[in-house]
Structures are given as structure tokens and as C-alpha cells.
Amino acid sequence: MNSPTEIPFLDLVSPHLELREELVSVFQSALETGRFVGGSMLENFERDFADFCGVRNCIGVASGTDALRFALMGSGVNPGDIVLTVPNTFIATAEAISQAGAHVEFIDVDSRTYSMDPAKLEEYLEARCSLESAAAGLVSKKSKRPVTAIVPVHLYGQTADMDPILELAAKYNLIVVEDACQAHGARYFSTKNGQWMTAGSMGRAAAFSFYPGKNLGACGEAGAVTTNDAEVARKVRMLRDHGQIRKYYHQIEGYNGRLDSIQAGILHVKLRFLPEWNEKRRALAVAYNELLAEAGDGLVLPFEPSWSEGVYHLFVVRVQDRDQLQQYLSDAHIGTGIHYPIPLHLQQAYSSFGFKEGDFPVTEGAAREVLSLPMYPQMSADQQSEVAEKVLEFLSAREMGEVSLHVRA
Ligand SMILES: *Cc1c(COP(=O)(O)O)cnc(C)c1O
């Protein structure tokens, strides 16, 4: 049993108990109608989630990984293409690229936002690619493969800096697929458009995950593709359903990647609360920043640029001796996470890519020092003060330790 003072990293029980009756009635209505796949629960969720993101189309699929793969394939990424993404992300981003038959290439992240650094993207496109001919498009100088798409990841609930990324994409005729799996409702101020844009509405297509711990989570696996492009939407609908346009008429070979009705019904119920939950996360972030301000240089707090309105899927701080701080908090019964401890380019799964330590130094530095503190809408002010208190306690104890070391030397 959890001790009463335990503060979990996230809370998947309270939000469902609060909505218990509505959620159970979703299951009951599926039992009574026998509609387990497709139907109005799916359509209603797709319509309202499209509205929430400010896009014309939402296609429910079985997971965020499926959403990424279908979004890439549906947007025109072909086998053999090179697709650019960041090494500081969950492996699903890269898996989806490989599973679409494309080759992953990494662009390092910005040291303050932890998402794709547009300057490094530009450097890659200019120095390592060439425009052979208008027809051939952009190709990698090294492998001669066509470079066709960029997948910026809206990490920790904050969008990537999209204006410069979209501008480069337009210049080199590249497809942009947003990985919005951690950013339901995050907003980006586009100077180019003179307005706030919602995550999932800026690329040719975007992928969302509704894995239970995400800001909008199912009671199981689920995901969605959003897009303003009717043709992309049509292709994604086929891809998720064995390539069929109607039953047993298979235009292409597809996948079994549908979102089932019960999960869609559950997501539809929870979607109504998402704006309120996101507001709570933002308020908790403000409170964390205030409580932790006195830590000074010893603790790097999340950076929210003026173009960003984040939804704090995670509250990520950066600290030397991260592992010791994590242990210290764990001893105080406070749960934390590390997103992510091993950059993708150094994962065993990608050893054949031939990368080595030092290739993406910003990501590697983050991997050593980032720590995600407890963050969920139901978190209380008392719980939050306790987390902050323990973090500050660790930092001042560490400082004392350093002082005594100096004395001994
Ligand atoms: C969760 C996540 C995914 C994958 O989503 P699943 O639903 O688990 O398949 C992809 N990218 C990022 C950044 C994620 O956080």
C-alpha cells in the first residue's frame, strides 16, 4: 500500500473515479448496441477533437505510434526517403519513420526548449543536402537518398518553434508531420500568421497519442491523426483499416490500426475536461516556478518562450547530480521520471546507425541532467509544496557538502 504521504509521479486513478459514472455508461452503451468498432462514439470524438485542434479532419487510430506512421505515409513519405527528427524524444517517433520504410536522421535540440533547433535544421539542409534538380528535390550528399520530411516533436507539452521550421520546409519542399503526442492543446504564436495556432494544426498532418498518462488519455491504447488536407485524411482512413475504401474493396495494403469505440467514447467524455485540466497544469507550473525560484542557478526551470503556451505534459527541471536528486526524492516517497535517459542515437536498437557519444551534445547533456517532477491536474498545493521543499532541501544539502569538501582540501 502507498503510504499516505506518498506523492506519485502521475495520478491515473482520481480523474477516472471523478468521471466514473459517465465512463461506465460508455461501456454500457457499447454492450447494449454491440457497436465495438466504428459508429457514432468514434465519429463524435473525431469531430470534437478536430474542433479542439482547429483542424478539418481527425482520424482516430490505435496508438500514437500508428498515428505517426499513418501520418507520414498518408502525407507522401515513401520507402527509402530520409525523414528528419530529434534524438531527444520517445523511440516511437523514430520507429514510425522506420516502419514507414524511411531512414531516420537526427537534428539536435535547442538547449532551453529541448525541441528541434531550427538553426541546426537549417545547417543540416544547407551543408549536408543538395538540390540536384527540381524534379529530384533535395537529396542527402552522403547517401543520395531523397530528404522529404521533418518531424518536429512538441516535447513535454510545448510546441517546437514552428515558424522557422515551416519556412525551411517550404523553401526545400519538405513535408512537416508534427509529433503532438505530448501536446494536446498546446499553442504556438505564429508571427508569420499573426495568430496563436494549436498543436496539430500546423504541419501537413500531426500525430496524437492517448496513452493513459498523456494529457488526454484513454483507458487503454489510442491515438489520432489530425490534418487540414482532405487527401491525407482519406489515405489515413484507408491505412488504419486494411486499405479499404469500403468493406472488402482494398485500394492499397493497409493495417489494422483502428480506434475502438469504447476508447473513443471514453476520450469523448474526457475531452470536455481537457481545457480545465490543461489550465490546472499551467497553474501548477506557475506555482512550481515560484516555489523553486530561490534555488537559483543550481536548478534550471522550464523555459517558456513568448511564442509558447505550453500544457505541461511534464514539468522538467535540469540539475547536476540528477540521479542523486531523484534518489533523494524517492526516499521521501516522491515519484519522478526521466525523459529521456538515453538519446535515441545512442540506443542499442540504433547501433547500426553508427552514431557515437558527442554527435548530438545538447541532447546528451539533457539526458544526463533532466528530471520530471510530479505533474497532474489533481495535484494539491500541499503536495506541490512538499515536492518543492524536498528539492530545495537537496540543493542546499549539496551545497553544504561542496563547502565541506573545499574545507578538507
Ligand atoms: C507517447 C508518445 C508517442 C507514442 O504514442 P503511443 O500511443 O504510446 O504509441 C510518440 N511520440 C511521443 C513524443 C510520445 O510521447
Ligand as a Chemical Component Dictionary entry (heavy atoms), coordinates in Angstrom:
data_LIG
# 
_chem_comp.id                   LIG 
_chem_comp.type                 NON-POLYMER 
_chem_comp.pdbx_formal_charge   0 
_chem_comp.three_letter_code    LIG 
# 
loop_
_chem_comp_atom.comp_id 
_chem_comp_atom.atom_id 
_chem_comp_atom.alt_atom_id 
_chem_comp_atom.type_symbol 
_chem_comp_atom.charge 
_chem_comp_atom.model_Cartn_x 
_chem_comp_atom.model_Cartn_y 
_chem_comp_atom.model_Cartn_z 
_chem_comp_atom.pdbx_ordinal 
LIG C1 C1 C 0 3.652 8.704  -26.256 1  
LIG C2 C2 C 0 4.460 9.161  -27.399 2  
LIG C3 C3 C 0 4.433 8.531  -28.654 3  
LIG C4 C4 C 0 3.753 7.206  -28.900 4  
LIG O1 O1 O 0 2.463 7.086  -28.531 5  
LIG P1 P1 P 0 1.829 5.650  -28.220 6  
LIG O2 O2 O 0 0.379 5.934  -28.077 7  
LIG O3 O3 O 0 2.452 5.135  -26.973 8  
LIG O4 O4 O 0 2.109 4.756  -29.395 9  
LIG C5 C5 C 0 5.140 9.097  -29.690 10 
LIG N1 N1 N 0 5.857 10.224 -29.520 11 
LIG C6 C6 C 0 5.940 10.841 -28.325 12 
LIG C7 C7 C 0 6.750 12.083 -28.203 13 
LIG C8 C8 C 0 5.257 10.316 -27.226 14 
LIG O5 O5 O 0 5.374 10.929 -26.033 15 
# 
loop_
_chem_comp_bond.comp_id 
_chem_comp_bond.atom_id_1 
_chem_comp_bond.atom_id_2 
_chem_comp_bond.value_order 
_chem_comp_bond.pdbx_ordinal 
LIG C1 C2 SING 1  
LIG C2 C3 SING 2  
LIG C2 C8 DOUB 3  
LIG C3 C4 SING 4  
LIG C3 C5 DOUB 5  
LIG C4 O1 SING 6  
LIG O1 P1 SING 7  
LIG P1 O2 DOUB 8  
LIG P1 O3 SING 9  
LIG P1 O4 SING 10 
LIG C5 N1 SING 11 
LIG N1 C6 DOUB 12 
LIG C6 C7 SING 13 
LIG C6 C8 SING 14 
LIG C8 O5 SING 15 
# 
